[in-house]
Amino acid sequence: MLVVVEMALALVLLIGAGLLLRTFTALRQVNPGFNPHNVLTLRMLLAGPKFQKTADVALLARLGTERLKAVPGVESASLSCCVPLEGGYGLPFIISGRPLQGASSGGGRYQIVSPGYFGVFKVPLIRGREFTDQDAFGAQQVVIINQTLAKQYWKDGDPLGAQIFIGKGFGEFEDGLRQIVGIVGDERDNGLNNNPPPTMYVPQAQLPDHFNAGVVGLGPLAWVVRTKMEPKLLQREIEKELTEVSGGLALTPIRTMDEIVSRSTAETDFNALVLTIFAGLALVLAAIGIYGLMAYSVEQRTQEIGIRLALGAGPGSVRNMVVWHGMRLAVAGVIVGVASALALTKIIASFLYGVQARDPMVFIAVPIVLCAVALFAVWLPAQRATRVSPVDALRCE
């Protein structure tokens, strides 16, 4: 029973580890919708009355971007409310000229950016145009949407030129009527295992003052900087320029986008590592258990084996007898383990991405591997049994 339980436990853990490793591989193949390499992110809290007005923040964004671009090795820079994969704000919107069936036409992620944002992250422009310095206060109110929002709300039409009213009824976060001037590719958010949300990008320089004050009060904004080399090599110079242009405001935390991408999968990676370690230990214990049991069994049955050999039994038949006895236990453990794993897949399902909880490949490969290990564990005692001398065995008490 101990061997059967060991085999079953090992199989359950191995199946769990296999599913998480498949998830680990699937997440590494996900296209996040942006290029995270050589991008540095720096958070800055714009505290105090100095940045309550939109024009003040817009000036900081413009001056900061200009100074950063002048740093040798810096390719592009921008100021944004949010960074991909780290979450953001959400607001409803109303499509102008379209009848409503509720309080709004829909909702989506709302991201405030300054010109150059899409260039920093290499987010492709599908149609229309990106933001420029001319998209300032007093100019036509504009918005750029991502492909997901365009496909979801304009299935058979063209969103370019359409107008949407963002945040109606949301008090200080009521943005107003904006015209769609561009469509960009999708960025993943809140983890690589989540589908890209419908997203609206709005130029920071066009925010109403009350909206700007609300955003500044919610938390720090993010400088995003693309470099031509490893970002950490330019971190000191970038910090110096931003600290000077902002009047001494602190920058924290400072992380590369590669670090943020890695952090977004850290929980899954840790779960896969821990379960793989336990599964490996369980496999070793199961192999040791079945080997020890069969070795003890051969020792106990030395006289029986000697008699069989003396009566004409061949080494092959003796070996097969021992192997069959051990593999019956292994197969019983595998059957119990598969049944248990099938019952426990609901627990692990929420941790998986890109793989079914009852993935056929894992449920076929793991029992085969476990049976192969068990066969090796019983093969050694079986080989020892074929070398029993009938004369010495019959002399045993």
N, C-alpha and C positions, 0 to 999 in steps of 0.2 A: 504493500500500500504506500509505503514511503517513496519508493521509486516512481510509482504511478503519479503520486501527487507532485513530486519533483519535476517530472516530465511535463505534466499539465501546466504547472506554474511557469516553467521555462517557456513553454509554447505561448502562453498568454502574454508574457512580457516581451517575447520576441516579435509577436504579431503587433503589439502596441509600438515597439521600437521601429519595426518596419514601416508602419503607417506614418509615423512622425518623420522618419527619414525620407519617405516619399514626399511628404509635405515640405520638408527642408529643401529638397531638390526642386520642387515645383515653385516655391517662393523665389528661388534664385533665378528662375527662368521668366519671372513676371516682368513685363515692361512697365516701369512706373509712370511712363508718359513724360519723363524729363531726364536730363543727363545730370546725375549727381556728382560726377567727378570734377575735381578742381573748383568746388564751390564752397565758400566760407559763409556762415551765417552768424550774425552778431545781434543780440537783442539790446535795445535801448529804451529805457523808460523815460518818456517825455513828460516829466512831472512839472507842476507849477503852471501859473497863468500865462507864461511865455508862449506855450504851444496850444492854447485853447482855440485859436482861430486857424482856419484851414490855410490861409496864406502863409502863416508862420511855419507850419509843418512843410508846406510845399517848397518854401524857400530853403529850409534845411535839407530837404530831399534833393533839390537841384544843386545846391552848393556842395553837399556831401558827395553826390554822384560825380560832379566835376572834379573834385579833389581826388577821389578814388581812382578815376580814370587816368589821372596824371601820374599815379604811382607806377613805376616800371614793373611790368609783369601782370598788371591788372587788365583784364580784357573788357569787362562790363560790370555795372553795378546798378542796384535799384533798392528802393525802400518799399516794404510791404507789411501788411498787418499780420500775415501768416506765412508759414513755411510748409511746403508739401509734407504729408505724412504726420503732421503734428496737430491737425484739426484746425478749426476756425469758426467763423460765424455763419449763421443761416438766416435767410429772410424770405418771406413770400413775395410774389410779384403778380401783377395783373397785366395781361397782354391787351394793349389798346385796340379797341375795335372788335374784340372777340367777346361774345356773351359769356357771362359767369354762371357757374353752377354751384357756387359757394362764395366764401369770403375772398378767394383769390384764384388765379389760374393755376398756380403751383408754387413751388418753393425750391430753393437751391442754396448752395454754398455761396457766400458773399465775400469776395476778397478785394481789398483795397491795395492798389499797387501804384508805383510811379513808373514813368517811361523806362523801358529797358528790361523790365522784369522777364518777359518771355525770351529775350536774348540770353539772360543769365542762365536760365534753366533749359535753354534749347527746346522750348515748347514750340512745335511747328504751327505756323499760321496757315490755316486751311483755306480761308477765304477772307476778303475784306482787308483791313489794315490794323496795325498795332497802334498803341497810344503814342502821342508825341507831346512835346512841350507846349504845343498850341491847344491841347485839351486842358485848358485852365479855367479858372472861375470867370464866368461871363460868356464863355464859348458854348456852343451847343452841347448839351448834356449827352454823354455817350456811354456805352457799355459794350464789353466783349464777352461772348458766351463760349462755352466749350461744346464739343461735339455731342456729348450726352444730352445736354439741355436742348440743343438744336434738334436732335433726332426725336426726343421725347415730346416736344411741344410743337414742332413743325414737321410732322412726318411727311406731308405731301407738299410743303410750301418752302419758301425761301425766307429765313429769318432776317437777312440783311435788310436794313431800312425799317424794320418793324420797331415799334415803341413799346416799352414795358414800364410800368409804374412799380417801383421797388419799395417794400416796407410800408405800404399804406396802413395807417392805424397803429404803427409801432412807436408813436411818440417821438423821442429824440433820435430814434433810428429810422425814421421815415425819410427815404432818400429822394424820391420824386420820379418824374418821367424822364426816361432815357432812350436814346435811339441805338439800336444794335449796329455796330460798324465793323465787327469782325467775329470770326469763328476760329478758335484754336483747338489744338489737340487736348485730350483728356489727361489730367494729372490724378494719380491715386492719392487718397487721403485717409488718415486714420488707419494706416497699415496697408501693406502690400496685398493682404488677403481680402481687402474690400474693393468692390467695384467703384470706378470713378463716379463721384456724385455730380449732379447737374450744378454747374458753377457759373457765377456772374463775376466778371472783373470790372472794377470801377476805378478811374483815375483819381488818386488821392487829392489832386489839386481842384477837383470839382465837388468835393463834399460840402454840404451845408455846414456852417459853423457849429450848429448844435450837434450835428452828427459827428463831426471831427472831435468835439469835446468829449462826447460819449465814448468814442473809440480810444482816445488817449487815456481816458480814465479806466478802461477795461484792463489795460496791461501794456507791456512793452511792445514796440514795433520791431521789425526785423530788417536789418541791412543784409542784403544778399550780394555776394561779390564773386564773380567768376575770374579765375586767374589762369595764367599760361603755364603755371608750375604748381607744385604742391602748395596748397593754400597756407599751411602752417608756416611756411618759409616767409610769407609776407604779412603774417598776422600782426607783428609789432608795428609795422609801418601803417597798416590799415587802421589799427586801433588809434594810433597817434593822430592821423588825419581826422577821424570821426570824433575823437575827443575834443580836438581843437575847434572844429566847425560847429560843434554842439554846445560849446561853452563849458566843457568839463563833465558832461554826463557819462555815467558808467556804462560799460558794455559787458553784459553777462546774461545768459551763458554764451560762450563762443564755441561753436561746433562746426565741423565740416558736414556737408550733406551725406558723404559716405558714412559718417558716424551715425547720422540720423536714420539712414536706411538700415544700418546694422542694428540700431536700437529698436527699430520697428519690428524686427523679427527675433529679438533677443529672447522673449518668453518661449516661443516655439523652439528655438535652438536649444535653450536650457532644458526644456521638457524632453526633447529628443536625446540630448546627451545623458541626462539622468536615467531615462528609461533604457537606453542602450547599455549603460553600465550595469544596471540591475539585471537586464536580460542576459548579458554576457556572464555575470556571476551565476545566475540561475542555470544557464546552459552548462557551465563548468561543474556546478554542484550535481546536476542531473547526470552528467557523464561520469563523474566520480562515484555517484551513488549506484548507478547500474553496473559500473565496473567492479566496485567493491562487492556488490551482491553476487555477481556471477563468479568472481574470484573465490568468494567464500563458499558458494555452491559447489564449485569444482573441487575445492578442498574437502568439503563434506562428503562428496560423492566419489572420492578417489577409488574406494574399493569397488563400487558399482561400475565405474568406468573401466577399471582393471579387468573385472569379470567379463564385461562386454567385449573388450579387446581380446581376452583369452579365448572367448567363444567364437571369435572370428569377425567381430565387427571391425570395419575399416576406420581409419582415422577420419575420413570424410564424414561418415555417419555420426561419429561421436561429436565432431565439430558442429555439424548441423543441429544436433540435439541441443547442445549448449546455446548456440546462436538462436535457435527457435524459442527456447525458454526465455532468453533475455529480451528478444524482440517482441514477444507477446506482451511483456510489461510495457515496453516502449510504445507499442501501437495503442495499448489501452490508455496510456497517458496522453498520447496525441489526440485520441478521440475525445477524451474528457476535456483536454485543453482547447480544442477547436470549438466544442459546444460552449465552453465558458467564454471564450473570446467573442463568439457571435453574440452572446447575451450581454457582453460588456461594451460592445462597440458604441452604444448610445452615449456612454460616458465620455469617450474620447472623440466623438464626432465633432464637437465644437472646437477642437484644437486642430482640425485637419483643413487643408486647402489643396485643391487640385487632385484629390484622391478620395474615392468612396470609402466609407467606414468598413465596408465588407469587400475590399479590393481583392479580386480573384488572384492577382499575381502574388500578393502577400500571403493570402490564405493557402496557396498551393506551394509557394517556395519555402515558407518557414517550416511546415511539417516535413518536407523532403530533407531540408538541412538538419532538422532535429533527429530524424530517423537515421541519417547518415552518421551523425555523431554517436548515436546510440549503437549503431552497427559496429563502429570502430571500437566503442567501449566494450562490447561483448565479444568482439573478435579476438582480443588478446587472451582472455581466459579460455576461450574455445580452442585457440592454438595450443595453449598450455595443456589442455585436457588431452589433446592428441599425442602429447609426448609422455603421457603416464606409462610407466613400465608395468605390465601385468604382474610380473613376479614381485616387484616391490609393493604394488598395491595390495596383493593378496597377503603379504606379510604384515600389513597394518592391522592393529587391533580394532 
